[in-house]
Amino acid sequence: ASRDRTTTQNSPHSDSQTWKNLMFFKKYILTQVTIILISILTLKTWHKIVKMTYIFSF
């Protein structure tokens, strides 16, 4: 298995593979960040809604 890894690293295909991995990593990070941002925003809005309903309930 280790021998195969070294041969693939030496081949010209390895560069494109690392590029693909980088792109995937970028996409993954962007997705995570957007999910976090959306969750924060929804939490904030939800908090506002809860506050409003709390105020109006009295």
C-alpha positions in Angstrom: 0.0 0.0 0.0 2.8 2.4 0.9 4.6 1.6 -2.4 1.5 2.5 -4.4 1.2 5.8 -2.5 4.7 6.8 -3.4 4.3 5.9 -7.1 1.0 7.9 -7.3 2.7 10.9 -5.6 5.6 10.9 -8.2 3.2 10.7 -11.2 1.9 13.9 -12.9 -1.6 12.9 -11.8 -0.8 13.7 -8.2 -0.9 17.4 -8.8 -4.4 17.3 -10.1 -5.4 15.0 -7.3 -4.1 17.4 -4.6 -5.8 20.3 -6.5 -9.1 18.3 -6.4 -8.6 17.7 -2.7 -7.9 21.4 -2.1 -11.1 22.3 -4.0 -13.1 19.8 -2.0 -11.6 21.2 1.3 -12.5 24.7 0.2 -16.1 23.7 -0.6 -16.3 21.8 2.7 -15.1 24.8 4.7 -17.4 27.2 2.8 -20.4 24.8 3.5 -19.5 24.6 7.2 -19.1 28.4 7.5 -22.5 29.0 5.7 -24.2 26.4 7.9 -22.8 28.1 11.1 -23.8 31.6 9.9 -27.3 30.5 9.0 -27.7 28.7 12.3 -26.5 31.9 14.2 -28.9 34.0 12.2 -31.8 31.7 12.7 -31.0 31.5 16.4 -30.9 35.3 16.6 -34.2 35.7 14.8 -35.7 32.9 16.8 -34.6 34.7 20.0 -36.2 37.9 18.7 -39.5 36.0 17.9 -39.5 34.5 21.4 -38.9 37.9 22.9 -41.7 39.4 20.9 -44.1 36.6 21.8 -43.0 36.9 25.4 -43.7 40.6 25.5 -47.1 40.2 23.7 -48.2 37.4 26.0 -48.4 39.9 28.9 
